[in-house]
């Protein structure tokens, strides 16, 4: 029995990048031998075991053969005679096909170390094109390592394009697409995930609503970058600089979907794109089974981002409408993610990347004033039911009006 550290732990150690988890491959062992040593079997499709002390995953060396469409359409073979080199051959990228023995020696049959040094994401073998999930994985790695200078090898991007054109992406389950997307949104450069998917033709299959934004013009005086898709990419980049919250980043990704269906006769203006976008956000979220936390914020940002940009000039009733629409009086933690997403939108424009965004502080300040309004004082006045809500809103409007006067005088 020989045990090797494999995959991401080896890769990230060589890059001096934080190691999140460690995976191991076991060569020359049987499932029974693993169980005899106290390992717990957990693999459904192939033999995977949890270490009795660390809980880390130990998989028996295996080979695989494509037998059906989709990322699950593989037949696995795990046996004592499967070599480490055979096991590494089935992996996606050369940088993920490096193993390390217990003495720290590297086993690198597919030149992954050289590709790490050259900052290249390159497939191990032509079998790469058999698994559609790898399109998403490579796009995610591009998002993770872009800041280190990594690029995708042209021949690997060609295989990704081949996969996208083959129809294999249709076999991916919504849950798996979302899982990879959520992980990609959490990477350092999430905009590269979208950019790579678009380059290989996968974006129009997996996220057609986002893909449809590219080529749609906007007013150059507001958007010097003009293209709605480029604005989305730029805004997503800004969101990553502002927040680690993947819900904020998802909201930014989808906030302008309504621009893709703006009537052509009013372009490059996009009057009403906010409301037009909400059903598209709902449809995308439903299709990919996006968790509620993400979809709720995304719908709010889509509906109210333009009003947020104009917050200081809005009538008090409209300001209150926005804050109530965000549900900040019942869920105060909803305000900050919304403001971060709107800030990213404002900065996601050519020449505006470092602009101030006074609307955010303005709304934060107003909210702090409005928090002082309590139902208690109106209950003590003898008001009941709807009367209490009406009285609270009346007082809120008075506070907003006074705030605006003070703001203007300053």
HELIX and SHEET records of a PDB file:
HELIX    1   1 UNK A    8  UNK A   14  1                                   7    
HELIX    2   2 UNK A   31  UNK A   36  1                                   6    
HELIX    3   3 UNK A   84  UNK A   89  1                                   6    
HELIX    4   4 UNK A   94  UNK A   96  5                                   3    
HELIX    5   5 UNK A  112  UNK A  118  1                                   7    
HELIX    6   6 UNK A  126  UNK A  130  5                                   5    
HELIX    7   7 UNK A  133  UNK A  145  1                                  13    
HELIX    8   8 UNK A  146  UNK A  148  5                                   3    
HELIX    9   9 UNK A  154  UNK A  166  1                                  13    
HELIX   10  10 UNK A  168  UNK A  171  5                                   4    
HELIX   11  11 UNK A  174  UNK A  185  1                                  12    
HELIX   12  12 UNK A  191  UNK A  199  1                                   9    
HELIX   13  13 UNK A  203  UNK A  206  1                                   4    
HELIX   14  14 UNK A  208  UNK A  211  1                                   4    
HELIX   15  15 UNK A  228  UNK A  242  1                                  15    
HELIX   16  16 UNK A  246  UNK A  254  1                                   9    
HELIX   17  17 UNK A  257  UNK A  261  5                                   5    
HELIX   18  18 UNK A  264  UNK A  266  5                                   3    
HELIX   19  19 UNK A  273  UNK A  287  1                                  15    
HELIX   20  20 UNK A  292  UNK A  309  1                                  18    
HELIX   21  21 UNK A  311  UNK A  313  5                                   3    
HELIX   22  22 UNK A  316  UNK A  325  1                                  10    
HELIX   23  23 UNK A  334  UNK A  347  1                                  14    
HELIX   24  24 UNK A  358  UNK A  370  1                                  13    
HELIX   25  25 UNK A  375  UNK A  380  1                                   6    
HELIX   26  26 UNK A  386  UNK A  409  1                                  24    
SHEET    1   A 7 UNK A  40  UNK A  41  0                                        
SHEET    2   A 7 UNK A  48  UNK A  50 -1                                        
SHEET    3   A 7 UNK A  57  UNK A  60 -1                                        
SHEET    4   A 7 UNK A  23  UNK A  27  1                                        
SHEET    5   A 7 UNK A   2  UNK A   6 -1                                        
SHEET    6   A 7 UNK A  99  UNK A 100 -1                                        
SHEET    7   A 7 UNK A 106  UNK A 107 -1                                        
SHEET    1   B 2 UNK A  62  UNK A  66  0                                        
SHEET    2   B 2 UNK A  74  UNK A  78 -1                                        
SHEET    1   C 2 UNK A 120  UNK A 121  0                                        
SHEET    2   C 2 UNK A 151  UNK A 152  1                                        
END                                                                             
